[in-house]
Amino acid sequence: NMDKDSIFSIFEVGTNNLNEINKLSSLILPQQVIISNIYATHLQSFGCTRNIAIEKSDLINTKYNPNIELAILPNSNKDEMYLKELAKKYSISSIITFGMDDQADYSIEKIEKIHNFLSKITYITPTRKIKFKASTSFKHHILNMLIAVIIYDFNHLNIKNFINKTNNIPFIKGRGLFYNIVIKKKEVILIDESYNASPASMNACIDYFESFEVNQGQKKLIIIGEMLELGQLSQKHHWGIISKVIKSSIDMIIFCGDKYKTGLTKQNLKSKNIFYFDEESNILNFLNDNILKNDIILAKGSNSSRVNKLVNLLLKTKRKKNC
């Protein structure tokens, strides 16, 4: 299906088990490789994040991909830094790192939030600073945009073309798309983050929603579903999310799924703004009784979690997209 006249072809490569990437790497033979992160995902299969790094490194392993010319690598944790060691071992001609701090080749110097959908961003590159405004305040989006800057720079593309597109960054279904919905004749806003969930993305969503500005009288309500495929570390990560979100300023917190039930019971949490439900229908009943006009709901959970099913129920009442 590829257009043979294209200058660039971009392939998204994913894995949830060992010894999958090497086959794809040998098939695609990419000259330029981006590894976006090494986070705690699919631990049920991988066991630990170091194994995830090893698996993803097959994209830059010259044994499977002799065409490799450029490796764009994250540097926010020890497993990501391990990738750079491997890239050097494979004698890749160009290795570029990116991250939140100035230890990376490309980094974020400053994010000045103007409002929920506009930020002034400053990137540091090896040769200059790049300043521009973008239609997002989500730090995770801004970090991903930095990868695009690297691609533009390395391939000598006009960076102004990229910056112009950041004025209208689209939200995607299940990954932050906003909807106007109606619950018991009351119009509210739903932020749909129900496509997937990992400890890192869950933490990022909590930070984003806590800093989300609302009008006087508007309440913020977060619905937190389970993070799947975390193996023996599942309990630890779910309890970590409980500890983080209960310290936030979010007005109402709803947990859904057995993996949270034990942690909530053990911590003996008694608060007027923390709730637990084991069925999406019970959450819907709670919303019917407690939601007010113009309130904002963020729903976050793995794709096959009950929160994803809840979102599908809520979207039956959607009116129009906000943005």
N, C-alpha and C positions, 0 to 999 in steps of 0.2 A: 504493500500500500504506500510505500515511500515514493515521493516525487524525486526522480533521479536527477533533476536539475537543481535540487536543493544544495546549498553550500554547507549547511549544518543539519545533522540528524540527531535528535535527543532521545535517548532511551532511559526509561525509569526501570531500575532493577531492584527487586525486593527479595527477601528471604525470610523464612521462619524456621529454618533447620540447617544443620551443617551440610557442607558439600553440595550446595545448590549454586552458589555464586560462581564457582570455577567453571561450570558448564556454560553459564550465560556469558561469562567473560570471554571464553574461547569462541563463542558463537558471534558475539558483537564486535570484539576486538576494538574497543574504543580508544581513540588517541588521547582524549581528554576525559578525566574522571573526577567527579565530585562525590565525596563521601560527606554527607550533611551532618551526621552526628553518630556517636556511640552512646546510646542510652539503654536503660533497663527495659527491654521489650523481648517478648518471646523467650523468657528465661526458662520456661517449662521445657523447651527444646535445647537451648544453649547452655543453661546452667549458670553462666556468669557473663558479665559484660566483656571480659577479655576474649572469650570465645566468639562473641559478636564481632569484635574488632578483627580477629583472625579471619573469620568468614568473609567479612566485607573487604578485607585486604586482598582477596583474590582478584579483585578488579584491577589492582595495580601490580599484581605479581606477574613478572615477565614470563614465568613458566606458562601461564594461561593467556596472558595478553602481551605479546612482544611488541605491539604497536604503541604502547603507552608513552606519551610525551609530556603530559601535564597531570599532576595530582593536586587537587584542591582539597585540603584536609582541615577539619576542625581542631581546636586545641584547648578545649575547656576542661578536660579531665585526663587522667593518666592513660586511659585506654585510647583516647584520641591522639595523645602525644606519641603513643606506641606506634600508631600508623605512620608517623613521620620517620621514626627509626626504620621501619620496614621499607618505606619509600627510598630512603638513602641506601639501604642494603641492596635494593633492586636497581640502583644507579639511574633513577628516573631523572631526566635532564632538567625538568622544572617542577619544583615543589613549592606550593604556596599555601600558607596557613591563614585561617580567619578565626575571629572570635570577639569576645566582649572586651578584652584588655589589650594593652599595647605590646604584649609579648608576641602577638600574631603579626604576620606580614600586613594583613588588612584587618582593621578593627573599628569598632564603634567608639568614637570619642564622646559624643553627647547626643542625647535624645531630649528635646525640649517639647513637651506636650502642649499644644495650643488648645485643642479640645479633643473629644473622643475619636474624631475622624480626621485629625490633622496634627502632624508633628514636624518640627524642624530637626533635621538629622545631620550630624557631622560624622563622616567616615574618614579614617586615616589610611592612606595608601603608602606604598614605599616612596612615592614621588611627590605627593600633594595631599591636601585635604579637599574633600568633596562635601559641599553643603547644599542641601535642597529640602523642599517640603514634600511630604508624602501623606496620602489619605489613610493613615493608620496610626494608632498609638500602641499597637501590640508588639512588644519587644521581639517576640519570636518571628513575626513577619519581617521586622526591620533587619534581623540577623540574616534571614534567608535572602533578603534583597542584596545584602553585601556579597553573596556568592555571585549574583548576576553582574555586579560591578567588576568582579575579578574576571569573569568570562569576557566582558566587554573590553577591559584593559588588555588582557593577554592577547586577544584576537584583533586588537587595533580597530575596534568598532567605535562608532560615535557615541560617547557616553550621554550626550544630550538626548538622544533617542530614548534611552532607558529612563532618564530622569523625567521626561515628559509623560511617560506611561505611569509613573508613580503617583500622579495626581488623581488617578481613578483606579485604585487597586480593587479588583472584584473579590467579594466574599463568596465562598463555595458552600454548597449544601453539605451539612455535616461538619464543616470546618469554619464555623463562625458566621454563617449567613443569618441575617436579621429578618424576622417576619413580624407583621402585625397579625395577631390572632385574637379570637374572641372567646372568653371563658365566662359563662353565665352572664352574657350580654355586656361584659366589660372588656374593652379593648386593651390589650397588654402587648408587650414586646417580648418575643422569644429569640434568644441567641442560640442557634443550633450548633453545638460542638459534639454531636453524638456519633461521629463516624469512627473515632478511635480514642483510646485513652492509655497513656503510660504514666508512670510517676512524674516524668519530666513535663509532659504536656499538661497533666493535671495541675501541677504546681504553677505552670505558666498561666493557665486559665484563671486560677484563683487570684494570682497577682493582678492580672489584667482586669478582672471583674471588680476587685476591691478598689482599684484606682479609677474605675469607670464613673464618670461624673453624671449625676442625676439631678433633676429639678426638685425643688422643695415639695415634699409630700410623696414623692416616688420612692418605692421600696425596691431593693435588689434581693432576688431570691435565687439561690443556686441549688441545682439538683445534681447530686454526685452519684454516678453509677460505678459499677465494678470495673476494675482493670484486669483483663483476662491474660492468661498464659504467662503468669509470673512465677510459676513453679513453687519451690520451697520458700522463696522470699516474698510470696504473695501477702501473707499476714503482716510482715514488717512494713511493706510499702503502703498497704491500706491503712494501717495504724498511723503511719507518717502523714498521710493526707488528712486524717481526722485531726491530728495534733496541729497541723498548719491552718486548716480552714476555721476551726473553732476560735482561733486567735484573731481572725480577720474581723473587719467592720461590716461584713455583709449582713443584711438585716435578717434573713431567714435561710437556714441551711437544712436541706433534706438529703438524707442518705438513703440509698436503695441497694439491696443485695446482701446476701448472707455474710460476705467477707467483711462488711462493716459492723454487722450486728454484734459479734464477739468483742470487737474493740470498743464499741460504745458502751456495752455492758460492763466490761472490765474497768473502764475509766469512770463509770458511774456518773455520767454527765447528766446534770439536771439544769436545763436552761429553757427559757421560754422561746428561744429562737432556733433550737436544734431538734430535728424530727427524724424518725426512721420509719420506713415502710418497706414491706417485702414484695409488694405487687404494684405495678404501674396504675392499676385501677384505683388503688387506695390513694396514690399521689394525686390522681385526677380529682377524686372526691375532696381531698384536702384543698386543692387549688380552687375548686368551686366555692368552698366555704370561706377561704381566707384571702384570695387575691383581690386587689383593688384596681380600679381603672388606672392605666398608664404605668403599672408596675412592670419591672423588667425581670425576666427569667432567663438564666443561663443553664442549659442542660448539657452535662458532660459525662460521657461513658463510652465503653467499648461498643463496637458495632452490633454485637449480638447480645448486649446487656438489656435489661428491662428499661433503662433510660432511653435507649434507641427506640424501643417500642412505644414508650410514652410520647416521644417527639412525633412519631408518625400519627398517633392519636390526636395530638394537639394541632398538627398541621392540617387536619381535616377542616379546621375552622379558620385557616389563614385568609387574610384579606389581600395584602399586597406586600411586596418586599420593601423594606425601608431603604436598604442600600446594598 
